[in-house]
Amino acid sequence: MNYFCSRYELKCNECGKRFGNQPLSACPDCLAPLEVAYDLEAARGVFTRENIKNGPANIWRYAALLPIPDGFQPDLPVGFTPLVHAKNLGKRIGASNLYVKNDAVCFPTLSFKDRVVSVALANAQKFGFEVVGCSSTGNLANAVAAQSARLGIKACVLVPAELEPAKILNTQVYGARLVRIDGNYDHVNRLCSQIADEYNWGFVNVNLRPYYAEGSKTVGYEIAEQLGWRLPDNVVVPMAGGSLIRKIRKAFNELIYLGLVEEKPVRFFGAQATGCSPISVAVKEGTDDIQPQKPNTIARSLAIGNPADGPAAAKMIRESNGWAEDVSDVEIVAGMQELAETEGIFTETAGGVTTAVTARLYAHGRISPDELTVSVITGNGLKTTDPLTGRYEEERAVRPRLADFDAYLRELDGTAEPELATAGDVHAH
């Protein structure tokens, strides 16, 4: 398939200076983050509902507004994950029009990070990097390792030493070099910035960050398309670095500009863990000034104490008349359980944060029950089973007899005394 991509280049958010295309994340003059800017007029006749519909069932159906280098032929079917009408969860938390965007099943490594990495690595190849890497709290490491293996690129990922074992294993299995760093994510990220300069490696969330971040837009495109080319009233998004929530808004604005959806005010709500909530605190205090925090939460995938897009995210949330909330570790685990029990979606701790925050927003009246609301779930629970350890009892075995099974059910229902015999006694009679 031939992919049309609009002309694009890097542009400074603050001073407006343009930099063409190069591995650069911040403006050398004013130090503001760089964004990818497109020739939207050139995309007007190409980025259409019909063309998108006829495209592949993955993020590359939106290639016209992604920074894809000339000649790159994407073939990894990333994204286009389900948008689930969460009727059961809605009943429990008082929401009649709630949807869950389920990136817990995103291909290939079960998190939305697969989206951003696929776009970043396309550009890494264009810039000629022989080694790619990232600083990561887990999901990004998994995605970089897997996709680098497929593309035949060497990968080196750096993670905090205390990262969940499952996420470490899910990186190592793809053959990537994994380096555990004695510190938190912010320590790791600073080191990666130094390595990128010294070794001339392509770090997806450092010197390739502007291109990487654009992959997040596909979450917004998919939400609008899956809702029948309309925008929701509200979106609840987990926040670590703060990029995802901003890029969903960028996607909506592009769709409005090109006439694919009707313009409407969408409110954005950020979700964080109380043990690492610098953006949430800023929103509540009515400021863009982010005060770095030392992370202390089970939601390690959100544990970025000094978020790169924090100021811009806080400003955007307030401009949308949205809000930000943060929840405790206890609430996070409860959110994981609630989403699994009601909708059959097993999410990691970040999804527990989003679910718990969503419930609180309804409870506090910040979102009305009948408003069309999308809660964004970004990763799979199989990656972070540790928080659930000890939450469920290991039930005793039952002898393979109908009478014993019946007695066991009555025992569970509290209508019978416990049967003393166990399965090990099956041959005793």
N, C-alpha and C positions, 0 to 999 in steps of 0.2 A: 504493500500500500504506500502511496506517495502522500506524505504529510505536508500540508501548507502551514507555515509558521509566520506570523506577522513579524515585521521588523521590530527589533527590540534592542535596548541598550540600558546600561546602568545610569541612574539619576539620583542625585542627592536629595533627600527629603526636605532639607532645610534651605540650602542656598540655590538649589536648582541646577547646579553644574552637572554636565553629562560626561561620562567616562568611556563610552563605547562598551565593549565587552572584554573583560579581563578578570582574573581572580582577585577581587577586591571587595571588601565588605563595608568599609567606612570611607567617608570623604576626607581626603588628606588636608583640606582647608579648614573645615568646621567640625570634623570628627563625627558627623551625623551618619546614621545607617544609610546604605545605598539600597535602592529599590530597582526592580526591573520595570522600565517604562515601555509601552507598546505603541505602535501606530494603529490605534483603534479604528480609524477610518478605513485603513487597508483591510481590516478584518471584517468590516461590516457585511460584505457580500459573501463571506466564507464561513464565518462563525454564526451559523444559522441553526434553528431548531432541526430542519430537515437534514443538514449535513451531519450534525451531531448524532441524530437518530440513526443515520446510516453508517456511522463510525463503529469502531470496535467497542465491545462491552467492557471498557476499562478507561483509565484516565486519558489515554491517547485520543479518545474521541474529542477532547478539548485541546488538541495540540496547537491549534491556531493561536491560542492565547497562553501558551507555555513557552519558556525560553529553550527551544529545541534547536541545536545547531544544524546548519545545512548538511544534508547527507545522512544524518542520524536516523536509523530505522529501528524504532522501539518495538520490541516484541514480547516484553514481559507484561503479562496481563494484570497490572496492579489496579486496585481500587474498584469502583462501581459496586460498593458494598450495600447491603440492604438498608432501607429506611423502614423501620418497623413501627406500626401503629401500636403504641404501648397502652392498650386498653386496660390490662390487668393492673399494671403499675399505676396508671392514671386513677383507677378506682380507689387504690390504697392511699394515694396522696392528694386526692381531690382535684384531679385534672381530667377533663373530658376530651381534650384534643391534643394529646401529647404523643410525640414521635421520638424514636431513638435511632440515631445514625450509628450503625453498628460496625465500626472499624476493628472490632475484636476479631473479625474474620477476614481482614485485608490480606491479600496475597503479596509476597510469599511468607512473611514472618509474623503475621497476625497483629499488626499495629499500623496506625496511620503514617508512621515514619517510612513505610515502604514507598509512599507517594513522593515524599520530599527527596528521598535518596535516589529514586529513579531519574528525577530531573537533574539532580546535582551531578550524578555520575556521567550523564550524557555530556555535560559541560567539562567534567574532569578529563574525559577522553579528548575533547576538542582542544583543551589547553595543553595536552601532552603530558599530564602527570602520570608517572609510572607507579606511584604509590598513593593511595587514598586513605583517609582516616577520619576520625571524629573523636570528639569528647562526648561521653554518653552516660546517661543514667540507666541504660539497658536496651530499650527498644531501638534506639538509633544504631547502637552497636550491632544488634542482630541484623538490621536491614542492610547496613554497609557491608557486613561480612558476607551475607547471602548473595547480594547483587554483585559484589566484586568477584565472587567465585564464578558466577554465571558469565560475567564479562571478561574474565581472565586477567583481572587487575589485582596487584598485590594490595593487601589491606592491613593497616595497623590501627587498632582502636584503643583508646585510653578510657578507663572507667574508675570510679571511686572503689577503693579496696573492699568496702563493706556491701557491695552490690549483691542482690539476690543471686544465689547459686544457679538457679534455673536460667537467668538471663546471661550469666557468664558461660554456662554450657552451651546455650543457644547461639553464642558468638563463636566459641571455639570449634564447634562441630563443622563450621564452614571453612576451616583452615586459616582463618585470619589470625594475625599476631595480636594477642590481647595483653595489654600492660595495665596492671592494677596499681593505682596511685594512692599513696597514704594521704588522703584528704577528701574534701567534699567536691561536688561538681564544679564549683567555681574555681577551686585550685586546679582541677584537671583542665578546665577550659583555658585558663591563663597559660598553662604549660603548652597546650596545643597551639596557641597563637605564636608562641616562641618557636616551637618546632616547625610550624608552617614556613616561617621566615628563614630558619636556619637550614632546613632540609629540602625546601622547595617541594613539599608534598601538598596534595590537594585535600584539605580538610573540609568536609561537606558543610559543617556548621561554623566555619571560621572564614577562610578566604573564598569559599564557594557559597557562602550563606545567602546572598541575594537570589541566586538561582535555586538553591535548595528550598528556600522559603516559598517560592512560587508554587511548588507542588501542593502546598496546603490549600491553594485556591480550589482544587478539584473537589474538596469536601463541600464547599459552597455551591459549585456548579451542580454537583450531584443532588444536593438537597433540593435546589430549585427545580431541576428536571424531574426528580422523583415525586415532587409535589404537584406535577402537572404544569410546570413552568409558571410557578407562582412563588412568592417569598413568604416565609413564615412571619408571625408577629414577633416571636422571640427565639433566640438561640442561646443555649447554655453550653459553655465551652470550658474545658479544663485549661489551666494556665501554668506553664513552667517558665519558658522564656518569653511568652506573650505573643509569639508570632502567629499561631494558628487562628486565634480569634480575630486578629487584624486581617489576615488573608481571606477568611470567609467573607468579611465585609467587603474587601476589595473585589472578590468574585461577584458578589451581589451588585456592586456599583457598575462593574463592567457589563453585566447582563442588562441592567437598566439602561445604560448608555447605548447599547446596541439594539435595544427594543425587544429582547427576548422575554422579559418579564415586565409587568407593570410596576411603576415606582410606588413604594410605600415605605413608611418608617419602620425599620426593624430594630428592636432593642436587643442589645448584646449583654449577656450576663457571664461574668468570669467566675470560675470555681477553683479554689485552692485549698490546700491543707493548712490548718491552723499552725502547724509546726514549720511551715515555710510559706508565708503569705504576704510577701512584699507588695504585690500589685493590689491585692484585696485591701490591704491597709491603706494604700495610697488613695484608692477609690473612695473608701469610707471617710477619709480625711479631706476629700475634695482637692487633691493635689496631684501633680504629675511627678513629684519628687519621690523617687524610689529610695527607701532606706534599706540597704542590704541586710539580710538576716542569715544567721547560721542555721541550716536546715536541721530539723529534729522531727521527723515524721516517717510513718511506714510507707507513705506514698513517695517512694524514692524516684519514680519517673517524673515527678513534679518538683523535686527538691533542688531548685535553682534559686539560690539566695539573692543573686544579683542579676536579674533577668535583662537580657540585651534589649528586648522590645518592651520592657516594662513601662517606661514613661509614655510611649506612644499608645500602648494598650490601655493604660489607665485613662488617658485623654479620650480615646475613641469610645470607651465604655460610657463615660459621662456624656459625651456628645450625643450618643444614641439614646439617652435617658434610661440607660441600663443600670446595672449594679454589680457588685462583686461580693461573694461570701466565702468564708472558709469554715471548714468543719474538722472536728477532732478525729483522732485515730479510731476511737470507738464508733463514731458515726460513719467513718469510711468503711469499716468492716461491715457494718449494718447495711450500708448502701450496696456493697457487693452482694450480700446475701439477698437483699430485697429485689434487686434486678434479676438475679438468677431464679428466685422463687416465683416471680410474677411473669417474667417474659422469656425465661429459658436462655438468658444471655449471661455467660460467665465472663466477667470483666476483671481486670487487674485493679489495683488500688486507685489508680487515676480515675477509672470509671466509677469506683465507689465514691470518690470525691464528687464527681459530677452528679451522680444520682442523689446523694445526700443533700447537696446544695440545691438541686432542682426541687426536692421535697420541701426544703426550708423556704424557698422563694414562694411556693404556693401557700405554705402555712402562714407566712408573714404578709400575704396579700400583695406581694410585688408582681406576681403574675396571676391574672384572672383565670378561673378554671376553663373557660371556653376559648381562650386565645390559642392559636396554632403555635405550638412550641416544639422546638427540636432540641433534644439533649444529645450531645456528641460524646460517644463512647470511643476511646482511642486505642485500647489495647486489650489483649486476651488474659483472662484469669489464670490460665495454665502457667503463665510466666511468674506469677506471684502467689503461690499457694500458701506460703509461710504464714501470712496473717490469719489464715483460717485454721491453723494447727490447734487442735484441742477444742475446736468449736462443735465438733460432732463426735458423739460417743461411738465407740466400736461395739456394735451390737453382738450379743452372743449368738452362736450358731443354733439352728433349730433342726431337730431330727426330721428326716424326709418322710413324715407321715402327716396326712391331712389333719388328724386330730391334734397333733402338736402345733401345726401351723395355725389352726383355728384358735387354740389356747393362747398362742403367742400374740395373735392379733388382739384378742380380748385383754391380754396383759398390757399391751401398748395403749389400748383405749381406756385402761383403768377399770375394767369390769371384772377382772379375775386376779387371783393371787398368782404370783410368779411360779411358773413350772420349774421345779428344781432340776429335772433331768436336762441334759444338753445333748448335742448331736453325737458327742463321743460315746454316749450310752446306747446308741441305736441298736447294738447287737446284744444288749443286756437282757432283753426279753424275748 
